[in-house]
Amino acid sequence: MQYRSFGRTGWKASVLGFGCMRLPTLDGLPMSEKIDRGETVRMIRTAIDRGVNYIDTAYPYHNGASEIVVGEALGDGYRAKVRLASKSPVWMIRQPEDFDGLLNEQLRRLQTEHVDFYLLHGLNGERWKSILELGVLGRAEAAVKDGRVGGIGFSFHDRPAVFKEIVDAYDGWTLCQIQYNYMDTEHQAGTEGLKYAASKGLAVVIMEPLLGGRLANPPRHVRAIMDGSGPGRSPVDLALRWIWDQPEVAVVLSGMKAMSQVEENIASAERAAVHSMGAGEFRLIDEVRRAFLEKTPIPCTNCGYCLPCPSGVNIPRCFELYNNGVVYEDLETARSLYSRFLTAAERAGSCSQCGACEEKCPQHVPIREWTPKAHAALGDDNSGK
């Protein structure tokens, strides 16, 4: 196992962290609360025995069951072998004291007196504003002082400008967690945010290195490119090593749901090194990225100029989900995200065809043509509104 400096903490983290959002389940449904406890405990302990020393979970993972099973896995002395990270469900905080109630509940679930790292979960501009108004950072600092929390961090889903604002607003950050992979270099925090946070001394933890598994199982036309570059090339190994090649990365989280994935990822992590990829591998990544992007149906750049929509439609997000579903041949995941994270008014089916958005779109996207198509593909009934 390879290890890297974890920001300014002085501690060395394994380059591979065990992400506990996609554990094996008994009913076969992803992220259900019916976790296969025996197999999960075996996988986590095997990873730790092989050198993994960073375990990541959160309050809502597997409908609350992830923290409970992680607590079981870290019994029998395994808790002392790792740094444990969990996250505060900031959307559930309505008054300052809610922070402590949630944290204490999580500690009970995890069967521990402290978490080494406690992240404010899924920050965006709106949630960050709420955090400041409710004085949550003060509560977090108090938890550090009384020993329940080791270091404070945040996970992030928004634009680079918002990311930099959050990084700069508080001197007490220990770490940040961002979505990053070879397809997301300009999405959310992106490469710009990665380098910025690292330059400020934060440890940068990477989530979604395989984009929810989509880069692990690329569509046929992309896999053909990889196969043509050499026999036996693993899409997983290529994607992970591309991230580990970058010195700003401290830990890459992998949501492993089978022992075979634990073994494969550990094998990759044992070869992980900064600046170890050759020019040919970078050219391959560029070719693969182009092959993915060539299938993008809607030429939306997510600039947001089309907003606000008079009907309340979140046009960029609807188009992003539709594009991802088509590009990665995974409309099922796109539909799930569409129904879970967009209100009825925000979905493309609410488009009134007024045309106000098209007047503002710098890419001249025929938005009124695409909104019904996107909703037909992503809506609950897979037809119109």
VENRAPE-V480605 format. One record per pair of residues at least 4 apart in sequence whose C-alpha atoms are under 8 Angstrom apart, sorted by the first residue. I is the first residue (numbers start at 1). J is the second residue. D is the distance in Angstrom with one decimal. If there is no record, write none. Layout:
I/J/D ; I/J/D
This chain:
1/14/6.7 ; 1/15/7.5 ; 1/50/7.2 ; 1/51/5.6 ; 1/52/7.4 ; 1/266/7.2 ; 1/269/6.0 ; 1/270/4.5 ; 1/271/7.9 ; 2/14/5.9 ; 2/15/5.9 ; 2/269/6.5 ; 2/270/5.7 ; 2/271/7.6 ; 2/272/6.6 ; 2/273/7.7 ; 3/12/5.7 ; 3/13/5.2 ; 3/14/4.4 ; 3/15/5.4 ; 4/12/5.1 ; 4/13/5.4 ; 4/14/6.5 ; 4/15/6.4 ; 4/250/5.8 ; 4/251/7.8 ; 5/9/7.8 ; 5/10/6.5 ; 5/11/6.0 ; 5/12/4.6 ; 5/13/6.4 ; 5/203/7.9 ; 5/250/6.6 ; 6/10/6.7 ; 6/11/5.7 ; 6/12/5.7 ; 6/13/5.9 ; 6/202/7.8 ; 6/203/5.0 ; 6/204/7.9 ; 6/250/5.8 ; 7/174/7.1 ; 7/175/7.1 ; 7/198/7.2 ; 7/201/5.3 ; 7/202/4.8 ; 7/203/3.9 ; 7/204/7.4 ; 7/250/7.5 ; 8/174/7.6 ; 8/201/5.7 ; 8/202/6.8 ; 8/203/7.3 ; 9/174/7.5 ; 13/53/6.4 ; 13/54/6.6 ; 13/250/7.0 ; 13/251/6.8 ; 14/51/6.9 ; 14/52/5.5 ; 14/53/5.7 ; 14/54/6.7 ; 14/251/6.6 ; 15/52/7.9 ; 15/244/7.6 ; 15/250/6.2 ; 15/251/4.5 ; 15/252/6.0 ; 15/269/6.5 ; 15/272/7.7 ; 16/52/6.3 ; 16/54/7.6 ; 16/251/5.7 ; 16/252/5.1 ; 16/253/6.0 ; 16/254/7.2 ; 16/265/7.7 ; 16/266/7.3 ; 16/269/6.1 ; 17/52/6.2 ; 17/53/6.9 ; 17/54/4.8 ; 17/55/5.8 ; 17/56/7.2 ; 17/251/6.1 ; 17/252/5.8 ; 17/253/4.5 ; 17/254/6.4 ; 18/44/7.3 ; 18/47/7.7 ; 18/52/7.3 ; 18/54/6.4 ; 18/55/4.9 ; 18/56/6.1 ; 18/253/5.7 ; 18/254/5.6 ; 18/255/6.5 ; 18/256/7.2 ; 19/55/6.3 ; 19/56/4.9 ; 19/57/6.3 ; 19/253/5.2 ; 19/254/5.1 ; 19/255/4.5 ; 19/256/7.0 ; 20/55/7.5 ; 20/56/6.0 ; 20/57/5.1 ; 20/58/8.0 ; 20/61/7.4 ; 20/66/6.4 ; 20/70/7.8 ; 20/255/5.9 ; 20/256/7.6 ; 21/31/6.5 ; 21/57/6.5 ; 21/58/7.8 ; 21/61/5.2 ; 21/62/6.6 ; 21/66/7.0 ; 21/255/6.1 ; 22/30/6.4 ; 22/31/5.4 ; 22/62/7.7 ; 22/255/5.2 ; 22/256/6.4 ; 22/257/6.0 ; 23/30/7.8 ; 23/31/6.8 ; 23/35/6.6 ; 23/36/7.7 ; 23/40/6.6 ; 23/66/7.9 ; 23/255/6.9 ; 23/256/6.4 ; 23/257/4.6 ; 23/258/7.9 ; 24/28/7.5 ; 24/30/7.8 ; 24/35/5.9 ; 24/36/5.6 ; 24/39/7.3 ; 24/40/6.6 ; 24/257/4.6 ; 24/258/6.5 ; 25/29/6.5 ; 25/30/7.0 ; 25/31/7.4 ; 25/32/6.7 ; 25/33/7.6 ; 25/34/5.5 ; 25/35/4.2 ; 25/36/4.8 ; 26/34/5.7 ; 26/35/5.9 ; 26/36/5.3 ; 27/32/7.8 ; 27/34/6.6 ; 31/61/6.9 ; 31/62/4.6 ; 31/63/7.5 ; 32/62/5.0 ; 32/63/6.6 ; 33/62/4.6 ; 33/63/5.5 ; 33/64/7.1 ; 33/65/5.4 ; 33/66/7.6 ; 34/62/7.9 ; 34/65/7.8 ; 35/40/7.6 ; 35/62/7.7 ; 35/65/7.4 ; 35/66/7.8 ; 35/69/7.9 ; 36/40/6.1 ; 37/41/6.0 ; 37/69/6.4 ; 38/42/6.3 ; 39/43/6.1 ; 40/44/6.1 ; 40/69/7.6 ; 40/73/7.5 ; 40/257/7.8 ; 41/45/6.1 ; 41/69/7.4 ; 41/70/7.5 ; 41/72/7.1 ; 41/73/4.6 ; 42/46/6.0 ; 42/73/7.7 ; 43/47/6.2 ; 43/258/7.5 ; 43/259/5.9 ; 43/262/7.0 ; 44/48/6.3 ; 44/73/6.6 ; 45/49/6.0 ; 45/73/6.7 ; 45/74/7.7 ; 45/78/7.4 ; 46/50/6.2 ; 47/51/6.5 ; 47/52/5.4 ; 47/262/6.7 ; 47/266/7.6 ; 48/52/4.6 ; 48/53/6.1 ; 48/78/7.8 ; 48/81/7.5 ; 48/82/7.6 ; 50/266/7.7 ; 52/82/7.6 ; 53/81/6.5 ; 53/82/4.3 ; 53/83/6.0 ; 54/82/5.6 ; 54/83/5.1 ; 54/84/6.1 ; 54/85/7.5 ; 55/82/6.9 ; 55/83/6.5 ; 55/84/5.0 ; 55/85/6.1 ; 56/84/6.2 ; 56/85/4.8 ; 56/86/5.9 ; 56/253/7.7 ; 57/61/6.9 ; 57/66/6.7 ; 57/67/6.3 ; 57/70/7.8 ; 57/85/6.3 ; 57/86/4.9 ; 57/87/7.0 ; 58/66/7.4 ; 58/67/6.7 ; 58/85/7.9 ; 58/86/4.7 ; 58/87/4.7 ; 58/88/7.2 ; 58/89/7.9 ; 58/121/8.0 ; 59/63/7.9 ; 59/64/5.7 ; 59/66/7.8 ; 59/67/6.8 ; 59/86/7.2 ; 59/87/6.3 ; 59/88/6.7 ; 59/89/6.3 ; 59/106/6.9 ; 60/64/4.9 ; 60/65/8.0 ; 60/66/7.9 ; 60/89/7.5 ; 61/65/6.8 ; 61/66/5.5 ; 61/67/7.6 ; 62/66/5.4 ; 64/68/7.4 ; 65/69/6.3 ; 66/70/6.0 ; 67/71/6.1 ; 67/106/7.1 ; 67/109/5.8 ; 67/110/5.4 ; 68/72/6.5 ; 68/109/4.8 ; 68/110/5.5 ; 68/111/7.9 ; 69/73/6.2 ; 69/110/7.8 ; 70/74/6.2 ; 70/110/6.4 ; 71/75/6.7 ; 71/109/6.5 ; 71/110/4.0 ; 71/111/5.3 ; 71/112/7.5 ; 72/110/7.5 ; 72/111/7.6 ; 73/78/7.4 ; 74/78/4.6 ; 74/79/4.6 ; 75/79/6.3 ; 77/81/7.4 ; 78/82/7.1 ; 79/83/7.8 ; 79/84/7.9 ; 83/115/7.7 ; 83/116/5.6 ; 83/117/7.6 ; 84/115/5.5 ; 84/116/5.3 ; 84/117/6.4 ; 85/115/6.0 ; 85/116/5.9 ; 85/117/4.5 ; 85/118/5.7 ; 85/119/7.5 ; 86/115/6.9 ; 86/117/6.6 ; 86/118/5.3 ; 86/119/6.3 ; 87/118/5.3 ; 87/119/4.5 ; 87/120/5.6 ; 87/121/5.3 ; 87/154/7.9 ; 88/99/7.4 ; 88/102/7.2 ; 88/103/6.9 ; 88/118/6.9 ; 88/119/6.0 ; 88/120/5.0 ; 88/121/5.5 ; 89/93/7.3 ; 89/102/7.9 ; 89/120/6.9 ; 89/121/5.6 ; 90/99/7.8 ; 90/120/6.3 ; 90/121/6.2 ; 90/127/7.4 ; 90/131/7.5 ; 91/127/7.2 ; 92/98/7.7 ; 93/98/5.3 ; 93/99/6.2 ; 94/98/6.7 ; 94/134/7.9 ; 95/99/7.8 ; 95/134/6.4 ; 96/100/7.9 ; 96/134/5.6 ; 96/135/6.5 ; 96/136/6.2 ; 96/139/7.3 ; 97/101/6.6 ; 98/102/6.1 ; 99/103/6.2 ; 99/136/7.0 ; 99/139/7.0 ; 99/140/8.0 ; 100/104/6.0 ; 100/139/7.4 ; 101/105/6.2 ; 102/106/6.2 ; 103/107/6.3 ; 104/108/6.4 ; 105/109/6.3 ; 106/110/6.1 ; 107/111/5.9 ; 107/112/5.5 ; 107/113/6.1 ; 107/114/6.6 ; 107/115/7.5 ; 108/112/6.6 ; 108/113/7.9 ; 113/148/6.2 ; 114/147/6.5 ; 114/148/4.2 ; 114/149/5.5 ; 114/150/7.4 ; 115/148/6.3 ; 115/149/5.2 ; 115/150/6.3 ; 116/149/5.7 ; 116/150/4.3 ; 116/151/6.2 ; 117/149/6.3 ; 117/150/5.4 ; 117/151/4.7 ; 117/152/5.9 ; 117/153/6.9 ; 118/149/6.3 ; 118/150/7.4 ; 118/151/6.3 ; 118/152/5.2 ; 118/153/6.0 ; 118/154/7.8 ; 119/152/5.8 ; 119/153/4.3 ; 119/154/4.3 ; 119/155/6.3 ; 119/176/7.7 ; 120/152/7.9 ; 120/153/6.3 ; 120/154/4.4 ; 120/155/6.3 ; 121/154/5.9 ; 121/155/5.2 ; 121/156/7.3 ; 122/154/7.3 ; 122/155/5.0 ; 122/156/4.9 ; 122/157/5.9 ; 123/127/5.6 ; 123/128/6.0 ; 123/154/6.8 ; 123/155/6.0 ; 123/156/4.7 ; 123/157/6.1 ; 123/158/7.5 ; 124/128/5.9 ; 124/156/6.3 ; 124/157/5.6 ; 124/158/5.2 ; 124/162/7.1 ; 124/163/7.9 ; 125/129/6.3 ; 125/158/7.1 ; 125/162/6.1 ; 126/130/6.5 ; 127/131/6.2 ; 128/132/6.4 ; 128/166/7.5 ; 129/133/6.3 ; 130/134/6.1 ; 131/135/6.2 ; 131/136/5.3 ; 131/137/7.2 ; 132/136/6.5 ; 132/137/7.3 ; 135/139/6.8 ; 136/140/6.2 ; 137/141/6.2 ; 138/142/6.3 ; 139/143/6.3 ; 140/144/6.4 ; 140/149/7.8 ; 140/152/7.1 ; 141/145/6.3 ; 141/152/7.9 ; 142/146/6.3 ; 143/147/6.2 ; 143/148/5.3 ; 143/149/5.5 ; 144/148/6.0 ; 144/149/4.6 ; 144/150/5.7 ; 144/151/6.8 ; 145/149/7.9 ; 151/173/7.4 ; 151/174/5.6 ; 151/175/7.8 ; 152/172/7.0 ; 152/173/5.4 ; 152/174/5.5 ; 152/175/6.9 ; 153/173/5.3 ; 153/174/5.5 ; 153/175/4.7 ; 153/176/5.3 ; 153/177/7.8 ; 154/173/8.0 ; 154/175/6.9 ; 154/176/5.0 ; 154/177/6.2 ; 155/176/5.6 ; 155/177/4.4 ; 155/178/6.0 ; 156/163/7.3 ; 156/176/7.6 ; 156/177/6.4 ; 156/178/5.6 ; 156/179/7.6 ; 156/188/7.9 ; 156/189/7.6 ; 157/178/7.4 ; 157/179/7.6 ; 157/188/5.9 ; 157/189/7.5 ; 158/162/6.5 ; 158/163/7.0 ; 158/188/5.1 ; 158/189/7.0 ; 159/163/6.4 ; 159/187/7.6 ; 159/188/4.8 ; 159/189/6.1 ; 160/164/6.2 ; 160/188/5.9 ; 160/189/4.6 ; 160/190/7.2 ; 160/192/7.2 ; 160/193/6.1 ; 161/165/6.2 ; 162/166/6.3 ; 163/167/6.2 ; 163/189/6.2 ; 163/193/6.8 ; 164/168/6.0 ; 164/193/7.0 ; 164/196/7.5 ; 164/197/7.8 ; 165/169/6.0 ; 166/170/7.0 ; 167/171/8.0 ; 167/173/7.5 ; 167/197/6.8 ; 173/202/6.8 ; 174/201/8.0 ; 174/202/5.5 ; 174/203/6.4 ; 175/202/4.9 ; 175/203/4.5 ; 175/204/5.9 ; 175/205/7.3 ; 176/197/7.7 ; 176/202/6.7 ; 176/203/6.4 ; 176/204/5.3 ; 176/205/6.2 ; 177/204/5.9 ; 177/205/4.6 ; 177/206/5.7 ; 177/207/6.6 ; 178/189/6.6 ; 178/194/7.8 ; 178/204/7.4 ; 178/205/6.5 ; 178/206/5.3 ; 178/207/5.8 ; 179/184/7.4 ; 179/188/7.3 ; 179/189/7.4 ; 179/190/7.6 ; 179/206/5.9 ; 179/207/4.8 ; 179/208/5.4 ; 179/209/7.1 ; 180/184/5.4 ; 180/185/6.6 ; 180/189/8.0 ; 180/190/6.3 ; 180/191/7.8 ; 180/206/6.0 ; 180/207/6.4 ; 180/208/6.3 ; 180/209/5.8 ; 181/185/6.6 ; 181/208/7.0 ; 181/209/4.8 ; 181/210/6.6 ; 181/211/7.0 ; 181/239/7.1 ; 181/242/8.0 ; 181/243/6.6 ; 182/239/6.9 ; 182/242/7.2 ; 182/243/7.6 ; 182/285/7.4 ; 182/289/7.4 ; 183/289/6.4 ; 184/188/7.6 ; 184/190/6.1 ; 185/190/4.5 ; 185/191/5.1 ; 185/192/8.0 ; 186/190/4.7 ; 186/191/6.5 ; 186/192/7.7 ; 189/193/4.5 ; 189/194/6.8 ; 190/194/6.3 ; 191/195/6.2 ; 192/196/6.1 ; 193/197/6.0 ; 194/198/6.3 ; 194/204/6.9 ; 194/248/6.7 ; 194/249/7.6 ; 195/199/6.1 ; 195/248/6.2 ; 196/200/6.5 ; 197/201/6.7 ; 197/202/5.5 ; 197/203/7.6 ; 197/204/7.0 ; 198/202/5.2 ; 198/203/6.4 ; 198/204/6.5 ; 198/248/5.6 ; 198/249/7.9 ; 203/249/7.5 ; 203/250/5.9 ; 204/248/7.0 ; 204/249/5.5 ; 204/250/5.4 ; 204/251/6.9 ; 205/249/6.6 ; 205/250/5.8 ; 205/251/4.8 ; 205/252/5.9 ; 205/253/7.1 ; 206/249/7.2 ; 206/250/7.9 ; 206/251/6.1 ; 206/252/4.7 ; 206/253/5.8 ; 207/252/6.5 ; 207/253/5.3 ; 207/254/7.2 ; 208/212/5.7 ; 208/253/7.4 ; 208/254/7.3 ; 209/239/7.1 ; 209/240/6.6 ; 209/243/7.6 ; 209/252/7.0 ; 209/253/7.3 ; 209/254/7.1 ; 210/214/6.2 ; 210/215/4.9 ; 210/216/6.1 ; 210/236/7.2 ; 210/239/6.7 ; 210/240/7.6 ; 211/215/6.1 ; 213/217/6.6 ; 214/218/6.1 ; 214/328/6.3 ; 214/330/7.9 ; 215/235/6.7 ; 215/236/7.0 ; 215/239/7.3 ; 216/235/5.4 ; 216/236/5.0 ; 217/235/7.3 ; 218/222/5.9 ; 218/223/5.8 ; 218/235/7.7 ; 218/328/6.9 ; 219/223/6.2 ; 219/328/6.5 ; 219/329/6.7 ; 220/224/6.1 ; 221/225/6.7 ; 221/291/7.6 ; 222/226/6.6 ; 222/288/6.1 ; 222/291/6.3 ; 222/292/7.0 ; 223/227/6.1 ; 224/228/6.0 ; 225/229/6.5 ; 225/287/7.9 ; 225/288/7.0 ; 226/230/7.1 ; 226/233/6.7 ; 226/235/7.6 ; 226/284/7.4 ; 226/288/7.6 ; 227/231/6.0 ; 227/232/7.2 ; 227/233/6.6 ; 229/233/7.9 ; 229/284/7.5 ; 233/237/7.8 ; 233/238/7.6 ; 234/238/6.2 ; 235/239/6.1 ; 236/240/6.1 ; 236/265/7.9 ; 237/241/5.9 ; 237/265/7.5 ; 237/268/5.8 ; 238/242/6.1 ; 239/243/6.8 ; 240/244/6.3 ; 240/252/7.9 ; 240/268/7.4 ; 241/245/5.9 ; 241/268/7.2 ; 241/269/8.0 ; 241/272/6.1 ; 241/273/7.9 ; 241/277/7.5 ; 242/246/7.4 ; 242/277/7.3 ; 243/249/7.2 ; 243/252/7.8 ; 244/249/6.5 ; 244/252/7.7 ; 244/272/5.9 ; 244/273/6.2 ; 244/274/6.2 ; 245/272/7.2 ; 245/273/5.9 ; 245/274/4.2 ; 245/275/4.8 ; 245/276/6.1 ; 245/277/6.6 ; 246/274/5.7 ; 246/275/6.7 ; 247/274/5.6 ; 247/275/7.8 ; 254/265/7.9 ; 256/261/5.8 ; 256/262/6.2 ; 257/261/7.0 ; 258/262/6.7 ; 259/263/6.3 ; 260/264/6.1 ; 261/265/6.0 ; 262/266/6.1 ; 263/267/6.2 ; 264/268/6.4 ; 265/269/6.1 ; 266/270/6.1 ; 267/271/6.9 ; 268/272/6.3 ; 272/276/7.6 ; 277/281/6.2 ; 277/282/7.1 ; 278/282/6.6 ; 279/283/6.2 ; 280/284/6.2 ; 281/285/6.3 ; 282/286/6.2 ; 283/287/6.2 ; 284/288/6.1 ; 285/289/6.0 ; 286/290/6.2 ; 287/291/6.2 ; 288/292/6.3 ; 289/293/6.2 ; 290/294/5.9 ; 291/295/7.1 ; 292/296/7.3 ; 292/327/5.9 ; 292/328/7.4 ; 293/327/7.0 ; 295/326/7.2 ; 295/327/5.4 ; 296/323/5.6 ; 296/324/7.7 ; 296/326/7.0 ; 296/327/5.7 ; 297/323/6.2 ; 297/326/7.5 ; 298/319/6.9 ; 298/323/6.5 ; 298/365/7.5 ; 298/370/7.6 ; 299/363/7.2 ; 299/365/6.7 ; 300/316/7.1 ; 300/319/7.1 ; 300/320/7.7 ; 300/363/7.0 ; 300/365/6.9 ; 301/363/7.8 ; 302/316/5.1 ; 302/317/7.6 ; 302/320/7.5 ; 303/316/7.7 ; 304/316/6.4 ; 305/357/7.9 ; 305/360/6.1 ; 305/361/6.0 ; 305/362/7.6 ; 306/315/7.3 ; 306/356/7.8 ; 306/357/4.5 ; 306/358/7.0 ; 306/360/5.5 ; 306/361/5.6 ; 307/314/7.6 ; 307/315/7.5 ; 307/357/6.9 ; 308/312/6.9 ; 308/313/8.0 ; 309/313/5.6 ; 309/314/7.2 ; 309/315/7.7 ; 309/356/7.5 ; 309/357/6.7 ; 310/356/7.9 ; 311/345/7.1 ; 311/350/6.5 ; 311/351/6.3 ; 311/352/6.7 ; 312/345/5.7 ; 312/346/5.5 ; 312/350/7.6 ; 313/345/5.9 ; 313/346/3.9 ; 313/347/5.6 ; 313/348/6.0 ; 313/350/6.3 ; 313/351/6.4 ; 314/318/6.2 ; 314/346/4.9 ; 314/347/6.5 ; 314/348/7.5 ; 315/319/6.2 ; 315/346/7.8 ; 315/347/7.8 ; 315/348/6.9 ; 315/371/7.9 ; 316/320/6.0 ; 317/321/6.2 ; 318/322/6.3 ; 318/338/7.3 ; 318/347/6.5 ; 318/348/6.3 ; 318/374/7.0 ; 319/323/5.9 ; 319/371/7.9 ; 319/374/6.8 ; 320/324/6.1 ; 321/325/6.1 ; 321/334/5.4 ; 321/335/7.9 ; 321/337/7.6 ; 321/338/7.0 ; 322/326/6.4 ; 322/331/7.6 ; 322/334/6.6 ; 322/374/5.8 ; 322/377/7.5 ; 322/378/7.0 ; 323/327/5.9 ; 324/328/5.8 ; 324/329/7.8 ; 324/330/7.5 ; 324/331/7.8 ; 324/334/7.0 ; 325/329/5.6 ; 325/330/4.7 ; 325/331/4.2 ; 325/332/7.5 ; 325/333/7.2 ; 325/334/5.3 ; 326/330/6.6 ; 326/331/6.6 ; 330/334/6.7 ; 331/335/6.0 ; 331/377/7.7 ; 331/378/7.3 ; 332/336/6.3 ; 333/337/6.3 ; 334/338/6.1 ; 334/378/6.8 ; 335/339/6.2 ; 335/377/7.8 ; 335/378/4.7 ; 335/379/6.7 ; 335/380/7.5 ; 336/340/6.1 ; 337/341/5.7 ; 337/342/7.7 ; 338/342/5.6 ; 338/347/7.5 ; 338/378/6.6 ; 338/379/7.5 ; 339/343/7.4 ; 339/379/7.3 ; 339/380/7.1 ; 342/346/5.6 ; 342/347/6.2 ; 343/347/6.5 ; 344/349/7.9 ; 344/350/7.3 ; 345/349/8.0 ; 345/350/5.6 ; 346/350/7.0 ; 347/351/7.9 ; 347/375/7.1 ; 348/371/5.0 ; 348/372/6.5 ; 348/374/6.6 ; 348/375/5.2 ; 348/385/8.0 ; 349/371/6.9 ; 349/372/6.2 ; 349/375/5.4 ; 349/379/7.7 ; 349/384/6.4 ; 349/385/4.4 ; 350/385/6.9 ; 351/368/7.8 ; 351/371/6.8 ; 351/372/7.9 ; 353/368/5.7 ; 355/359/6.9 ; 355/367/7.8 ; 355/368/6.7 ; 356/360/7.1 ; 357/361/6.3 ; 357/367/7.2 ; 358/364/6.6 ; 358/365/6.8 ; 358/366/6.6 ; 358/367/6.2 ; 358/368/7.8 ; 361/365/6.6 ; 366/370/6.7 ; 367/371/6.1 ; 368/372/7.4 ; 369/373/7.1 ; 370/374/6.0 ; 371/375/6.2 ; 372/376/5.9 ; 372/384/6.4 ; 372/385/7.9 ; 373/377/6.3 ; 374/378/6.0 ; 374/379/8.0 ; 375/379/4.9 ; 375/382/7.1 ; 375/383/7.0 ; 375/384/6.1 ; 375/385/7.0 ; 376/381/7.7 ; 376/382/4.8 ; 376/383/4.1 ; 376/384/4.9 ; 376/385/7.6 ; 377/382/5.1 ; 377/383/6.8 ; 378/382/5.8 ; 379/383/6.5 ; 379/384/7.1 ; 379/385/7.4
